Amino acid sequence: MLQLVAAGRLRCGDKTKRPCAATLRALGEVLTGSDFYEGEAVRAFAWPLLLQAGGLAELSGGRLELTARGARRWPRPPTRRSGICGGAG
């Protein structure tokens, strides 16, 4: 996901901060597995919102851009020590 943000491929509405249709299509191409509701892009819709809420990306001119925190996390994979994979440290 952070790679797509760094490439400038994720766009969201300036006011709503919700992903646009092109972003949903782009994420649908990279997300594997089925969604909770067939025919609904729940995961593709949620990822841009999660990245913004987690402080890894912010909206700038309609595109998501990596924050300093997001840039530190990419391209390095998550580690057990970071707590992202469920490890306590």
N, C-alpha and C positions, 0 to 999 in steps of 0.2 A: 504494500500500500504506500509506504513512504517513497518508494521508487517512482510510483505514478505521480505523487505530489511533487517530487523533485523535478520530474519531467514536464510539469505543468499541464497534465492531462485531466485533472479533476477540477471541475467548475461547479460553483454553487451560486445561488441567488444572493445578491448583495444584502437585501433586507431580511429574507427568511433564513439564509445560511443553509438552505436545503439543496441537495445535489440536483443538477439539471439532467435532462433525458440523456444527453451525450455521456455524462459521467456514469449514469446507471448502466448504459450499454458497455462502456469501457470496463467497468468493474465486473459486469456479468461475464465478460470474456476471460477474466483472470481468476474469478472465484470458482472453486470446484465443489462438486456435491450439490445436492438439492437444497432448496429453500424450505422454510417452514410451511409456506402456503404456495402451492403450485401456481405458476403464472404471476406471482408477485415477487418483486425484487427487494425483499426485506433486508437481506444482508448488504446488498449493494447500496441501498438507501442509508443504512445505519453507519457504514464505515466512515464516510466523510464527517458525519456528526460526531462519531467517537473520536476521530483524530482531532477535531476542533475542541471538544470537551476535555480531552486529555492534554491539551496544550502542545501537541506535536505539530499541528498545522494551524494556520490562520488564513482568513479570507483577505485577499488583496486584489482589488480590481476584478472581482468575479472568479478568480482562481485561488485554489488553495496553495499556499506556500509553506515550506517547512519553517518552523520556529527554530530558535537556537536549540531548544530541547529536542526537537525532531531531528535536526541535523546531527546531533550527538548520537542519536539512536540509529541512524542510517549511514552506511550500509552494514554496520555491525549487527549481527543477529542477536536476539534476546538471549540472555544467559540466566541460569538458575539464580545466580546471585542478585540479579536485578529485581527479582520478585515477579517478573512478568510471567514466568512459566510456573508459578505457584510455589516456588521455593521460598523458604523463610530467610535464607541467607546462608 
